[in-house]
Amino acid sequence: MYRPELHPYPALLSLALASCIGIAAVPATSAATHVPRYARNFQITSFPTHRIATIHTAPQDSTITHQYALVPRHQALPELPDNVTVIRTPVERVVVMETVYIGYLDALGQSETIVGAASVDYISHPTIRSRLEQGRIQAVQIGAALDLERLLLLRPDLILTSIAAPPPFDVPATLERSGLPIVRSAGYMESHPLARSEWIKFIAAFFELEDQAHQYFDTVAARYQALCRKTQSLQQRPSVFCGAPYAGAWHVASGESYTAQTIRDAGGHYLWADSPGSGAIPLDTERVFGKAANANIWINPGHYRSRSALYGADQRFRKFRAAHTGQIFNNTRQRNPSGGNSIWETGIVRPDDVLADLIKIFHPELMPDWEFVYYERLP
């Protein structure tokens, strides 16, 4: 008898089998939906036989969703709608198309399941880099080209990638047609640092580790909120701006972005706090200077790790007050020579550490014993 659970790509068979196995759909009344505390772009509904993970896409009024049926390997496939992708759980072989997933998997103790990765030059995690060098993890992307043959040979249970907004999505057509188990996420679209961290619950569902994820997130959220309480009653808040020009434009974080929220929670006054939206605003240097010339603190100035390198890109940067006073800080303390940075891996799941760094910058008297994890002052 043919056993679909032994097929290397159970997701390929989901639609065909769901229509012929003769199992009735589970009544909606038997479902229980987990609505995240902070995240707005996913939810997970549990049924007796499976779970449905639903991904919402930005903008907020968009009706586009992606749904994934998480069905235990030993469980017969339930009846499902045609547009639902089936993933057998717990997954054992994972391909990560962005480095952010490494942080989630590491926090769950599942980094050993990674068998393939894209953008490998930007990976920071030392163990993952070592496994790449040993050939235990395969690079599935050469430059901008995806190595589909290598992906097929890896026989992944799960390929994690991100939704690009607005549509079309950033999944190459060849990969889309391959039938491989692709799962899109939208954590980067969240507007609160704890919301991005809470996506660990989404990732954990594919490993059947929801309880572990909830405990992990609750610990992080409790510490983040405790740090917030240190700054809530502050009357004096330093003015803050961030970023640096790239490809001719200075992309300033909007007032509803997770960057703006973190600055606010750390006790800073973000100069673009009143700008609507959660994305980035492209500006020229003159407009940024007009608003931020006298700002107290400059953070995240691109990839620069010294003021001399920063000024070498544009001598006008010397005119900012933050440059005169030496109050320029970048989140590059853990950046490696190839450009990888742990803040985009562990820092996403540990926003409490990022917040602690920023409080140390804005109000050092509140964190006298704290040692920077991700940030450094530009010498």
ZAMARGU-4260 file (C-alpha; in steps of 0.2 Angstrom, whole numbers, plus 5000, padded with zeros to 4 digits):
<rodrens>
0) 5000/5000/5000 | 5007/5017/4995 | 5011/5028/5011 | 5011/5047/5007 | 5019/5050/5024
5) 5035/5042/5016 | 5035/5053/5001 | 5050/5065/5001 | 5038/5080/4997 | 5021/5076/5006
10) 5015/5094/5001 | 5015/5089/4983 | 5002/5076/4986 | 4991/5086/4998 | 4978/5093/4985
15) 4976/5076/4976 | 4975/5066/4992 | 4963/5078/5001 | 4950/5075/4987 | 4950/5056/4988
20) 4953/5050/5005 | 4935/5052/5010 | 4938/5060/5027 | 4925/5073/5032 | 4930/5091/5036
25) 4932/5095/5054 | 4918/5106/5060 | 4923/5124/5063 | 4915/5123/5081 | 4929/5112/5086
30) 4943/5124/5082 | 4953/5135/5093 | 4962/5150/5087 | 4978/5158/5095 | 4978/5176/5092
35) 4996/5183/5095 | 4998/5197/5109 | 5008/5209/5098 | 5010/5201/5080 | 4996/5206/5068
40) 5001/5196/5053 | 4998/5178/5058 | 4987/5167/5068 | 4986/5148/5071 | 4969/5139/5072
45) 4970/5121/5080 | 4958/5107/5075 | 4958/5090/5082 | 4967/5083/5067 | 4978/5098/5061
50) 4982/5116/5063 | 4980/5130/5050 | 4993/5144/5050 | 4986/5160/5042 | 4998/5174/5035
55) 4991/5191/5032 | 5000/5203/5021 | 5002/5221/5021 | 4994/5234/5018 | 4982/5232/5032
60) 4967/5233/5021 | 4974/5219/5010 | 4963/5203/5009 | 4977/5192/5003 | 4982/5178/5014
65) 4992/5162/5014 | 4987/5147/5023 | 4996/5131/5028 | 4989/5115/5035 | 5001/5108/5048
70) 4997/5089/5049 | 5006/5077/5060 | 5016/5064/5050 | 5006/5050/5058 | 4989/5058/5054
75) 4978/5055/5039 | 4976/5070/5028 | 4960/5079/5032 | 4949/5087/5019 | 4956/5104/5015
80) 4952/5119/5003 | 4962/5119/4987 | 4972/5134/4991 | 4980/5127/5007 | 4998/5120/5007
85) 5000/5105/5017 | 5016/5103/5028 | 5019/5087/5038 | 5025/5090/5055 | 5037/5090/5064
90) 5048/5096/5050 | 5066/5089/5050 | 5074/5096/5035 | 5073/5115/5033 | 5080/5128/5020
95) 5081/5146/5026 | 5080/5159/5012 | 5084/5174/5024 | 5096/5174/5039 | 5082/5180/5051
100) 5075/5162/5052 | 5092/5157/5060 | 5088/5167/5075 | 5071/5159/5078 | 5077/5141/5074
105) 5092/5143/5086 | 5081/5150/5100 | 5070/5134/5098 | 5085/5123/5098 | 5082/5118/5080
110) 5097/5125/5070 | 5102/5107/5067 | 5088/5105/5055 | 5095/5118/5043 | 5101/5109/5027
115) 5101/5123/5015 | 5102/5142/5015 | 5102/5157/5004 | 5112/5173/5006 | 5126/5163/5015
120) 5138/5178/5016 | 5127/5187/5027 | 5125/5173/5040 | 5132/5177/5057 | 5129/5162/5068
125) 5146/5154/5070 | 5139/5136/5071 | 5129/5138/5055 | 5145/5146/5046 | 5155/5131/5052
130) 5142/5119/5045 | 5142/5128/5029 | 5161/5126/5027 | 5160/5108/5031 | 5146/5105/5018
135) 5133/5100/5030 | 5123/5115/5025 | 5121/5118/5006 | 5121/5136/4998 | 5106/5136/4987
140) 5109/5153/4979 | 5124/5158/4969 | 5124/5177/4967 | 5106/5181/4963 | 5103/5164/4955
145) 5093/5151/4964 | 5101/5133/4962 | 5084/5124/4960 | 5093/5107/4957 | 5102/5108/4973
150) 5086/5112/4982 | 5077/5097/4975 | 5091/5086/4980 | 5090/5092/4998 | 5073/5086/4999
155) 5067/5099/5012 | 5052/5097/5023 | 5050/5116/5024 | 5057/5131/5014 | 5056/5147/5024
160) 5055/5164/5015 | 5047/5181/5017 | 5033/5190/5008 | 5038/5205/4998 | 5025/5219/4998
165) 5017/5224/4987 | 5013/5209/4976 | 5020/5200/4966 | 5029/5190/4980 | 5048/5187/4980
170) 5047/5169/4976 | 5055/5165/4959 | 5043/5157/4947 | 5054/5142/4945 | 5053/5139/4964
175) 5035/5142/4964 | 5032/5129/4951 | 5043/5116/4959 | 5030/5110/4971 | 5043/5111/4985
180) 5035/5115/5003 | 5037/5134/5003 | 5031/5144/5018 | 5030/5163/5017 | 5031/5173/5033
185) 5028/5192/5036 | 5037/5196/5052 | 5047/5210/5045 | 5030/5219/5041 | 5026/5221/5060
190) 5027/5238/5068 | 5033/5232/5086 | 5049/5224/5090 | 5039/5211/5101 | 5028/5207/5087
195) 5043/5202/5076 | 5049/5191/5091 | 5032/5183/5093 | 5034/5175/5076 | 5044/5162/5085
200) 5027/5154/5089 | 5023/5153/5070 | 5040/5145/5067 | 5038/5133/5082 | 5021/5126/5075
205) 5031/5117/5061 | 5041/5108/5074 | 5027/5105/5086 | 5036/5116/5099 | 5022/5128/5103
210) 5023/5127/5122 | 5042/5130/5121 | 5040/5145/5110 | 5026/5152/5121 | 5038/5151/5137
215) 5052/5159/5127 | 5042/5173/5121 | 5034/5176/5138 | 5051/5178/5146 | 5057/5190/5132
220) 5041/5200/5133 | 5042/5202/5152 | 5059/5208/5152 | 5056/5220/5137 | 5041/5228/5147
225) 5052/5229/5163 | 5065/5239/5153 | 5051/5250/5146 | 5045/5254/5164 | 5063/5261/5167
230) 5060/5275/5154 | 5041/5278/5156 | 5042/5293/5168 | 5057/5301/5160 | 5054/5320/5156
235) 5071/5323/5147 | 5072/5313/5131 | 5086/5315/5119 | 5082/5318/5101 | 5086/5304/5090
240) 5088/5301/5071 | 5094/5286/5062 | 5101/5279/5045 | 5112/5285/5032 | 5110/5287/5013
245) 5111/5272/5002 | 5110/5272/4983 | 5106/5291/4983 | 5092/5291/4996 | 5092/5292/5015
250) 5078/5280/5020 | 5071/5286/5036 | 5060/5275/5047 | 5042/5280/5048 | 5034/5284/5065
255) 5024/5268/5066 | 5039/5257/5062 | 5047/5245/5074 | 5063/5256/5074 | 5053/5271/5080
260) 5044/5260/5093 | 5060/5254/5100 | 5067/5272/5101 | 5052/5277/5110 | 5052/5263/5122
265) 5071/5266/5126 | 5067/5284/5131 | 5072/5293/5115 | 5062/5307/5105 | 5062/5301/5088
270) 5062/5315/5076 | 5051/5307/5063 | 5039/5300/5076 | 5024/5309/5069 | 5026/5302/5051
275) 5013/5290/5047 | 5016/5272/5041 | 5028/5258/5046 | 5039/5258/5031 | 5053/5270/5026
280) 5053/5287/5019 | 5066/5291/5006 | 5074/5308/5008 | 5089/5318/5002 | 5103/5323/5014
285) 5098/5341/5014 | 5081/5337/5021 | 5087/5325/5034 | 5100/5339/5040 | 5086/5352/5040
290) 5077/5342/5054 | 5091/5332/5062 | 5106/5345/5062 | 5104/5348/5081 | 5099/5331/5086
295) 5107/5323/5101 | 5110/5306/5095 | 5113/5297/5078 | 5110/5278/5077 | 5112/5265/5064
300) 5122/5275/5051 | 5123/5261/5038 | 5137/5249/5038 | 5150/5262/5045 | 5160/5257/5060
305) 5170/5273/5062 | 5167/5292/5060 | 5181/5294/5048 | 5173/5281/5036 | 5157/5289/5038
310) 5164/5306/5034 | 5173/5299/5020 | 5156/5295/5012 | 5150/5313/5014 | 5160/5327/5022
315) 5143/5335/5026 | 5140/5322/5040 | 5153/5332/5051 | 5140/5346/5052 | 5128/5336/5063
320) 5128/5340/5081 | 5129/5321/5085 | 5145/5320/5075 | 5153/5335/5085 | 5149/5327/5102
325) 5153/5309/5097 | 5136/5303/5099 | 5135/5291/5084 | 5131/5273/5088 | 5129/5259/5076
330) 5122/5241/5078 | 5138/5234/5071 | 5146/5227/5086 | 5144/5209/5080 | 5146/5212/5062
335) 5157/5200/5053 | 5169/5204/5038 | 5157/5197/5025 | 5143/5208/5031 | 5133/5196/5042
340) 5126/5204/5058 | 5119/5195/5073 | 5106/5208/5076 | 5097/5202/5061 | 5097/5184/5068
345) 5097/5184/5087 | 5092/5202/5089 | 5075/5199/5081 | 5070/5186/5094 | 5078/5195/5108
350) 5072/5213/5106 | 5074/5215/5125 | 5093/5215/5122 | 5092/5228/5108 | 5081/5239/5120
355) 5094/5237/5134 | 5108/5243/5122 | 5097/5259/5117 | 5093/5263/5135 | 5112/5262/5138
360) 5115/5275/5124 | 5100/5287/5128 | 5101/5286/5147 | 5117/5277/5153 | 5113/5281/5171
365) 5099/5269/5170 | 5110/5254/5164 | 5126/5257/5173 | 5132/5238/5173 | 5125/5234/5155
370) 5138/5229/5142 | 5133/5232/5124 | 5127/5217/5115 | 5124/5224/5097 | 5129/5242/5098
375) 5145/5252/5098 | 5150/5270/5098 | 5159/5275/5082 | 5177/5280/5087
</rodrens>
